[in-house]
Amino acid sequence: MKRLLLVVGALWLTLGEASVVMAAADAAGPLDSTSKAAIALAAGFAIGLAAFGAALAQGRMAAAAMESIGRNPNSAEKIQVPMILGLAFIEALAIYALLIAFFLQGKI
């Protein structure tokens, strides 16, 4: 639990620093190298964390669906469509993170 809190805290500080840097950069003018580095780190962490979370969610969803179909093969048609919709929504979240990373890279 402590390790998870440490990782979440470090990511929050990194992403929070980038937002503060971008707000200060809008007010001050051009970015310096430290600001650019913070934005690049935030973009990298954003896409990495989103891809990791999406991969875990998709794996758990597919495993649960396969287990359900294995226990009751007659329910395969009823499980397949909601599973595919859920996978699409999970993938959409990862794509949103990719767009955010592109927007952050545009600030550099």
Secondary structure per residue as TSV (DSSP state, phi and psi in degrees):
chain	resnum	aa	ss	phi	psi
A	1	M	-	360.0	-41.0
A	2	K	H	-64.7	-37.6
A	3	R	H	-65.4	-41.4
A	4	L	H	-63.1	-43.7
A	5	L	H	-63.0	-36.4
A	6	L	H	-64.5	-44.8
A	7	V	H	-66.3	-45.1
A	8	V	H	-63.9	-40.0
A	9	G	H	-63.6	-41.5
A	10	A	H	-65.7	-41.8
A	11	L	H	-65.9	-40.9
A	12	W	H	-62.9	-42.0
A	13	L	H	-64.5	-41.4
A	14	T	H	-65.7	-48.1
A	15	L	H	-70.0	-36.3
A	16	G	H	-65.6	-37.4
A	17	E	H	-63.7	-38.5
A	18	A	H	-65.2	-38.9
A	19	S	H	-68.5	-37.5
A	20	V	H	-66.5	-40.0
A	21	V	H	-64.3	-41.6
A	22	M	H	-67.1	-37.9
A	23	A	H	-66.2	-41.0
A	24	A	H	-69.2	-35.1
A	25	A	H	-67.8	-36.5
A	26	D	H	-63.1	-35.7
A	27	A	H	-80.3	-34.4
A	28	A	H	-90.8	-25.8
A	29	G	-	118.6	-134.8
A	30	P	S	-68.0	154.9
A	31	L	-	-85.7	146.1
A	32	D	-	-92.9	178.8
A	33	S	H	-67.5	-32.6
A	34	T	H	-67.1	-40.7
A	35	S	H	-64.8	-42.0
A	36	K	H	-63.5	-39.5
A	37	A	H	-65.7	-40.2
A	38	A	H	-65.4	-40.1
A	39	I	H	-68.0	-39.7
A	40	A	H	-64.6	-41.2
A	41	L	H	-63.9	-42.8
A	42	A	H	-62.5	-41.5
A	43	A	H	-64.4	-43.0
A	44	G	H	-63.7	-44.6
A	45	F	H	-65.3	-38.0
A	46	A	H	-62.2	-49.0
A	47	I	H	-72.8	-36.2
A	48	G	H	-65.0	-45.2
A	49	L	H	-66.4	-40.3
A	50	A	H	-66.8	-41.7
A	51	A	H	-65.8	-39.9
A	52	F	H	-65.2	-46.0
A	53	G	H	-64.6	-41.2
A	54	A	H	-65.6	-39.2
A	55	A	H	-64.8	-43.5
A	56	L	H	-62.9	-44.9
A	57	A	H	-64.7	-41.9
A	58	Q	H	-66.8	-38.6
A	59	G	H	-64.6	-44.0
A	60	R	H	-66.1	-39.9
A	61	M	H	-66.4	-44.1
A	62	A	H	-65.9	-39.6
A	63	A	H	-64.5	-42.6
A	64	A	H	-65.3	-39.7
A	65	A	H	-66.4	-43.7
A	66	M	H	-65.3	-37.0
A	67	E	H	-65.8	-40.9
A	68	S	H	-64.1	-42.7
A	69	I	H	-67.8	-36.2
A	70	G	H	-64.8	-35.9
A	71	R	H	-76.7	-34.4
A	72	N	-	-138.3	86.7
A	73	P	G	-61.6	-23.8
A	74	N	G	-70.6	-15.9
A	75	S	G	-93.4	11.0
A	76	A	H	-60.4	-40.7
A	77	E	H	-67.5	-34.1
A	78	K	H	-76.1	-24.0
A	79	I	H	-91.0	-32.0
A	80	Q	H	-63.8	-46.4
A	81	V	H	-66.2	-48.5
A	82	P	H	-62.1	-33.2
A	83	M	H	-65.4	-44.5
A	84	I	H	-65.0	-40.0
A	85	L	H	-63.1	-43.7
A	86	G	H	-62.4	-41.3
A	87	L	H	-63.2	-38.1
A	88	A	H	-65.3	-40.6
A	89	F	H	-66.4	-39.3
A	90	I	H	-64.2	-43.1
A	91	E	H	-66.3	-33.2
A	92	A	H	-62.4	-37.4
A	93	L	H	-63.0	-39.6
A	94	A	H	-67.0	-36.4
A	95	I	H	-68.0	-37.1
A	96	Y	H	-61.4	-40.2
A	97	A	H	-65.3	-36.3
A	98	L	H	-63.8	-41.3
A	99	L	H	-63.4	-41.2
A	100	I	H	-62.5	-40.7
A	101	A	H	-63.3	-39.6
A	102	F	H	-64.9	-40.6
A	103	F	H	-63.7	-39.4
A	104	L	H	-67.0	-38.4
A	105	Q	H	-66.2	-29.3
A	106	G	H	-68.3	-19.7
A	107	K	T	-79.2	-15.2
A	108	I	-	-76.3	360.0
